[in-house]
């Protein structure tokens, strides 16, 4: 096997470095061009085992902003987004209140005091075959 000269070694190292940096730059450029600034929002949420939510419970969820209700009729959920201008409503003993403009909603989501005119959105809840809860926002 013949020895490689210092000049040939440095040329190979330089060329290898240039090819590698070019490949990394191209990869970064492709990743940048593939970036989606407005990804589709998540519409399905796994809430874990249904056994974690006892009968007659009201559980506040942070993602999505909702309240999960477990009654004798089963599971249901209400969005905590005010139907007036989209603020997050706060749970009170007699229902929900919007801190932005004072709309009030009953414990079932119906409007009891405006300016909101529509009730809180009902969200679909399903129990999977494994006994987990899935909440759907769309």
N, C-alpha and C positions, 0 to 999 in steps of 0.2 A: 504494500500500500504506500502510495507516495505521500510525502508531507505536503501540507497546504501552507502556502506562504502567508506571512502576516498581512500583506495587502489583500490577498484573496479572502482571508478570514474576515477582515474588517468590511470588505465589500459585501460578503454574504450576510454578515450581521446587520449592516445598514439596510440592505434590501429586505431582509426578513422583518426588521423593525418597521420599515415603510409599508410592507404588505399587511402586517398585523395592525398598524395604526389605521390604515385605510379600511380594513375590514371592520374594525371597531367603530370607526366613524360612520360607515355605511349602515351598520346595525343600529347605531343611535339615531341616525336620520330616519330609517324605516320605522323605528319605534315612535319617534316624534310625529311622523306623518300619520301613523295609525292611531294616535291618541284621540279619544272621544271626549270632548269637553262637556258633553251633556249625556252621560250614560242614562239608560232607562232606569227609573227607580224600581227598587225591589217591591214586588206586589204579593209575595208569599213569604210568610214567616212561620218558622217552626217554634212552637211555644213549649215543647217538652211534654212530658207525661201528663195526661189529664188528671191523674191522681194528685198532682201538685196543687190543684185548684179545688178546694173543698166546696161542698154544696152551700149555696147562699153566699158565695164570696164575690167580691168586686176587686179585681186586681188591676192596678195601673200599670200599663206597659210603656216603656220609653221608646222602643222601636218595634212597631210603629207607635205613634202617639195615639193610644187607645185605652179603653177600659174593657177588661174581659169580665163578663158576668156569667156565673154558674148558678142557674136556678133549677127548680124541679122540671122545667121544660127543656133543660139542656144548656148548652153553651151559646152565648151570643156576645157580640162586641159592638162598641160604639166608638167612632172616631172622636178624638179630643180636639179636632180642628173646628173652630167656629165657622159656621156657614155664612157669616156676615162678611168678614174680611180676612179670615185665615189665621187668626191668633189661636194660641193654645188655651183651651178652657181649663179652669181649675175645678177639682172636685170639691163639693161642699156636702154637708149632711143631707140637704134636700134636693141635690142635683148637681148642676154645673154652672159656673159663672165665667163669663169672658172678661178678663181684666182690661181689655183694650177699650171696649165701648159699652160694657155693662149688660150685654145680652145674658139672659138666664134660660137654662134648660132644665127640665124635670129629670128625675133619675132614669127615665126611659128615653131621654134625648129630645123630647118635644119642647118647643119654644114656649116659655112661660112669660118672657118679657123681652121685647125687641131691643135693638134695631134688627136683629136677625129675624128672618122670616121663615127659614127652612129648619127642620129638625136636624140634630146631629146625624151624620151618616152611619147607617147600620153596616157592619162589616160581616162577611161570611166567615164562619168558623166550622171546621170539619174535624172529626175524630178519625184518625187513620186506623188501619187494621192492627197496628202495633200498640194502639192506645195513646198515641201522641196527638196533640192539638196542632192544627195548621190554621193560620189566620190569613185571609185574603183581603187585600185593600182594593182590588179592581175586579 
